[in-house]
């Protein structure tokens, strides 16, 4: 039998080949429809399911039993976007607007004092998102440590940018739960143009892996970033399913938290 000169057997071969290609590239369900530029603590009492095979390929920390250096998460201080109650994730806007409020600067200064005590004389590198509110937090912390006589480096890494929120960017932050509800169903979703949890997991954990290669130990890295990207990164450190990132203990603005890598065989938290 033929269809307009093409045999049905040839069509079947093409379909089978296409299916095999899809299967080969479906291990990590990372959104490609959202451009990249728009794109823990063990104290929590929640219980999570282990990572699926797809999520394991996105979490580059999954097979790591330990890291050479110490990592902290530091969420940016209270920002003008927080005060206005809007979502500001697009770098086209947030790299130059919506910096820290006066309260946010004070929070960042206090975080600097906390980091000074926590680092205990170890060498410190601040690695910050390049969005303005994170940069202002990092530079304020850096100055606090320098004023105390501590040498501290500061570098920017776009892999720590806030998650892309698609059509909700610039809208009320009351829309966050809409996104998180979909996250709980599928960590690979890109509904409404949102960057997937899997995409954030891959870029954030790749940042950690690359930083850990720089020093062989006795170094402190402080990742200065944003609410969702740090929630998702904490979940990756815990080696849990990304779709449950909202069940991880929440980071308040300018809160410093040690990121503890869970054992590779862990399946629950208590």
Secondary structure, 3 states (H helix, E strand, C coil): CEECCEEHHHHHHHHHHHHHHHHHCCCCCCCCCCCCCCCCCCCCCCCCCECCHHHHHHCCCCCCCCCCCEEEEEECCCEHHHHHCECCCCHHHHCCCCCECHHHHHHHHHHHHHHHHHHCCCEEEEEECCCHHHHHHHHHHHHHHHHCCCCEEEEECHHHCCCCEHHHCCCEHHHHHHHHHHHCCCCCCCHHHECCHHHHHHHHHHHHHHHHCCCCCCEEEEEEECHHHHHHHHHHHCCECHHHHHHCCCCCCCCEEECCCCCCCCCCCC
